[in-house]
Amino acid sequence: MLAFKYVSYHFLKYFFIILFALVLFSVAFEYTSKSVNTVESANLLLIFLVYKSFYAIDMLLPISLVFAMISTKIFLIRSNALVSFYSLGYSRVDILKPFLVVSVLITGMYVLMHFSSSFSKANSHAKNIEDNAEYLSPTRDLFFSYKEKFVYFSKMLPLQSRAEDIRIFTAVNGSLKEVVIASKAVYEDDFWHIKSGDIIKKPDNLGFDSPGITVINNQDLRLLEGFKPKILDQVYEGKVDFTISDAIDALLILKDENINLDTIKGALYKIIIYPFFAPCLVVIIFFFVPISARFLNVSLFSFGAIIATLVVWGVMFMLSEFAKNKTIPSEVGILLPVTILFLIALRQWYKYRLKT
């Protein structure tokens, strides 16, 4: 218990120091290199910096865990605390446990943060401020199909759950049956509500004896059950910054539609599976760190460990980007590398669990 508390304290200390330094550098670099510094509104500038900080945390938190483990282990070696713990009967696995428990808990909290749209979509919000000098920009000219209906929204505001200038086309057996035209629609209680809209109906058989096209004005229409605005914005605009709940809802709603869901699955894999490469690397690198500075040049080893970590992180990030752009399957770009690292870490754990 003494070793667990001591190692956990220093591991957390180095983790927060490294994460803060990396995030600060990233945000400062973004600010100095982007045109956002021309934004006149101080509020928008502050919001931009906050969202860029969230995005930097999203990018850098997993690798900060690995860097923190290396820094903590070097501290334990230089202070002779590591040798002292081993001399008291602690095994390598006993010293590893605080690193593993803390890194898994932090990674789990990191995954849970992706239920928040402010965190998951931080880069999109920051880009809107940078490009348009506004916090949110509406989605325009959205055209999609859903349950044999073809829908057009001239403008949609996802966070306000509102759409303007709507056209909904219903086709039966490849033939246009009716068209709903409305100026506004609001998403409430799992339906898109149209307070006032015109329904243009075409008869089944057009001819001299047919009644012709009819126009009916209806009040309070309820259409497109369950199709949330955020899902529309993400899926049909090709965006990939899903929250976990949005991605799950999209999979459940669109599973019966003729839509490629690889992007959504890839986004879920990257949110839930990808971050756990960090605890795996913590376990793998831990066993390669020497017990004492007498056995190896610690500075040289720490430099090599950092370079190796950056290389692994870079390769995994590149594969995840390929998977996101559907260049390779997400199972190959995300699941396979994390699984390989997990198996290597598991082998290291079993190899050293009985050794001191």
Solvent accessible surface area in square Angstrom, and as a share of the most:
residue,aa,sasa,rsa
1,M,155,0.69
2,L,121,0.60
3,A,3,0.02
4,F,69,0.29
5,K,128,0.54
6,Y,75,0.29
7,V,0,0.00
8,S,13,0.08
9,Y,135,0.51
10,H,17,0.08
11,F,0,0.00
12,L,61,0.30
13,K,73,0.31
14,Y,50,0.19
15,F,4,0.02
16,F,121,0.51
17,I,99,0.50
18,I,32,0.16
19,L,19,0.09
20,F,137,0.57
21,A,53,0.41
22,L,51,0.25
23,V,17,0.10
24,L,103,0.51
25,F,144,0.60
26,S,33,0.21
27,V,18,0.10
28,A,50,0.39
29,F,122,0.51
30,E,38,0.17
31,Y,73,0.28
32,T,98,0.57
33,S,66,0.42
34,K,72,0.30
35,S,67,0.43
36,V,0,0.00
37,N,70,0.36
38,T,103,0.60
39,V,24,0.14
40,E,175,0.78
41,S,46,0.30
42,A,80,0.62
43,N,112,0.57
44,L,31,0.15
45,L,43,0.21
46,L,112,0.56
47,I,58,0.29
48,F,0,0.00
49,L,54,0.27
50,V,63,0.36
51,Y,17,0.07
52,K,15,0.06
53,S,31,0.20
54,F,67,0.28
55,Y,68,0.26
56,A,4,0.03
57,I,39,0.20
58,D,33,0.17
59,M,54,0.24
60,L,26,0.13
61,L,13,0.06
62,P,3,0.02
63,I,2,0.01
64,S,0,0.00
65,L,0,0.00
66,V,0,0.00
67,F,25,0.10
68,A,0,0.00
69,M,0,0.00
70,I,5,0.02
71,S,35,0.23
72,T,0,0.00
73,K,4,0.02
74,I,20,0.10
75,F,56,0.23
76,L,0,0.00
77,I,4,0.02
78,R,141,0.52
79,S,55,0.36
80,N,94,0.48
81,A,16,0.13
82,L,1,0.00
83,V,57,0.33
84,S,54,0.35
85,F,17,0.07
86,Y,32,0.12
87,S,89,0.57
88,L,127,0.63
89,G,57,0.55
90,Y,52,0.20
91,S,17,0.11
92,R,42,0.15
93,V,9,0.05
94,D,51,0.26
95,I,0,0.00
96,L,0,0.00
97,K,87,0.37
98,P,0,0.00
99,F,0,0.00
100,L,44,0.22
101,V,63,0.36
102,V,15,0.08
103,S,0,0.00
104,V,61,0.35
105,L,112,0.56
106,I,15,0.07
107,T,2,0.01
108,G,24,0.23
109,M,115,0.51
110,Y,9,0.03
111,V,15,0.08
112,L,111,0.55
113,M,74,0.33
114,H,9,0.04
115,F,104,0.43
116,S,52,0.33
117,S,30,0.19
118,S,48,0.31
119,F,11,0.05
120,S,12,0.08
121,K,18,0.08
122,A,1,0.01
123,N,55,0.28
124,S,37,0.24
125,H,16,0.07
126,A,0,0.00
127,K,115,0.49
128,N,31,0.16
129,I,0,0.00
130,E,39,0.18
131,D,83,0.43
132,N,75,0.39
133,A,58,0.45
134,E,71,0.32
135,Y,76,0.29
136,L,55,0.27
137,S,37,0.24
138,P,34,0.22
139,T,9,0.05
140,R,146,0.53
141,D,97,0.50
142,L,3,0.02
143,F,119,0.50
144,F,7,0.03
145,S,47,0.30
146,Y,6,0.02
147,K,121,0.51
148,E,138,0.62
149,K,51,0.21
150,F,85,0.35
151,V,0,0.00
152,Y,60,0.23
153,F,1,0.00
154,S,29,0.19
155,K,48,0.20
156,M,0,0.00
157,L,27,0.13
158,P,24,0.15
159,L,83,0.41
160,Q,104,0.46
161,S,30,0.20
162,R,65,0.24
163,A,0,0.00
164,E,45,0.20
165,D,55,0.29
166,I,1,0.00
167,R,75,0.27
168,I,3,0.02
169,F,62,0.26
170,T,22,0.13
171,A,23,0.18
172,V,76,0.43
173,N,153,0.78
174,G,82,0.79
175,S,54,0.35
176,L,82,0.41
177,K,72,0.30
178,E,38,0.17
179,V,18,0.10
180,V,5,0.03
181,I,56,0.28
182,A,7,0.06
183,S,80,0.52
184,K,122,0.52
185,A,2,0.02
186,V,48,0.28
187,Y,29,0.11
188,E,92,0.41
189,D,122,0.63
190,D,76,0.39
191,F,41,0.17
192,W,3,0.01
193,H,33,0.15
194,I,1,0.01
195,K,163,0.69
196,S,57,0.36
197,G,3,0.03
198,D,52,0.27
199,I,17,0.08
200,I,53,0.27
201,K,85,0.36
202,K,51,0.22
203,P,21,0.13
204,D,109,0.57
205,N,123,0.63
206,L,119,0.59
207,G,47,0.45
208,F,217,0.91
209,D,145,0.75
210,S,30,0.20
211,P,119,0.75
212,G,25,0.24
213,I,108,0.55
214,T,60,0.35
215,V,98,0.57
216,I,76,0.39
217,N,87,0.45
218,N,49,0.25
219,Q,122,0.54
220,D,88,0.46
221,L,23,0.12
222,R,133,0.48
223,L,32,0.16
224,L,10,0.05
225,E,98,0.44
226,G,18,0.17
227,F,0,0.00
228,K,71,0.30
229,P,6,0.04
230,K,64,0.27
231,I,1,0.00
232,L,0,0.00
233,D,14,0.07
234,Q,3,0.01
235,V,27,0.15
236,Y,54,0.21
237,E,77,0.34
238,G,56,0.54
239,K,75,0.32
240,V,49,0.28
241,D,30,0.16
242,F,4,0.02
243,T,3,0.02
244,I,7,0.04
245,S,47,0.30
246,D,12,0.06
247,A,0,0.00
248,I,73,0.37
249,D,34,0.18
250,A,0,0.00
251,L,41,0.20
252,L,107,0.53
253,I,40,0.20
254,L,0,0.00
255,K,129,0.55
256,D,125,0.65
257,E,37,0.16
258,N,160,0.82
259,I,46,0.23
260,N,95,0.49
261,L,32,0.16
262,D,64,0.33
263,T,26,0.15
264,I,4,0.02
265,K,72,0.31
266,G,4,0.04
267,A,12,0.09
268,L,23,0.11
269,Y,51,0.19
270,K,50,0.21
271,I,15,0.08
272,I,63,0.32
273,I,55,0.28
274,Y,16,0.06
275,P,0,0.00
276,F,65,0.27
277,F,0,0.00
278,A,0,0.00
279,P,6,0.04
280,C,11,0.07
281,L,6,0.03
282,V,0,0.00
283,V,7,0.04
284,I,21,0.11
285,I,17,0.09
286,F,2,0.01
287,F,9,0.04
288,F,128,0.53
289,V,5,0.03
290,P,15,0.10
291,I,52,0.26
292,S,10,0.07
293,A,54,0.42
294,R,204,0.74
295,F,139,0.58
296,L,82,0.41
297,N,90,0.46
298,V,7,0.04
299,S,63,0.41
300,L,119,0.59
301,F,38,0.16
302,S,22,0.14
303,F,128,0.53
304,G,35,0.34
305,A,8,0.06
306,I,65,0.33
307,I,77,0.39
308,A,51,0.39
309,T,0,0.00
310,L,70,0.35
311,V,88,0.51
312,V,43,0.25
313,W,48,0.17
314,G,33,0.32
315,V,67,0.39
316,M,7,0.03
317,F,59,0.25
318,M,92,0.41
319,L,41,0.21
320,S,0,0.00
321,E,41,0.18
322,F,82,0.34
323,A,4,0.03
324,K,59,0.25
325,N,98,0.50
326,K,112,0.47
327,T,93,0.54
328,I,43,0.22
329,P,81,0.51
330,S,9,0.06
331,E,73,0.33
332,V,71,0.41
333,G,1,0.01
334,I,2,0.01
335,L,50,0.25
336,L,92,0.46
337,P,19,0.12
338,V,11,0.06
339,T,63,0.37
340,I,84,0.43
341,L,21,0.11
342,F,105,0.44
343,L,101,0.50
344,I,74,0.38
345,A,7,0.06
346,L,72,0.36
347,R,152,0.55
348,Q,11,0.05
349,W,57,0.20
350,Y,120,0.45
351,K,93,0.39
352,Y,35,0.13
353,R,103,0.38
354,L,151,0.75
355,K,98,0.42
356,T,109,0.64
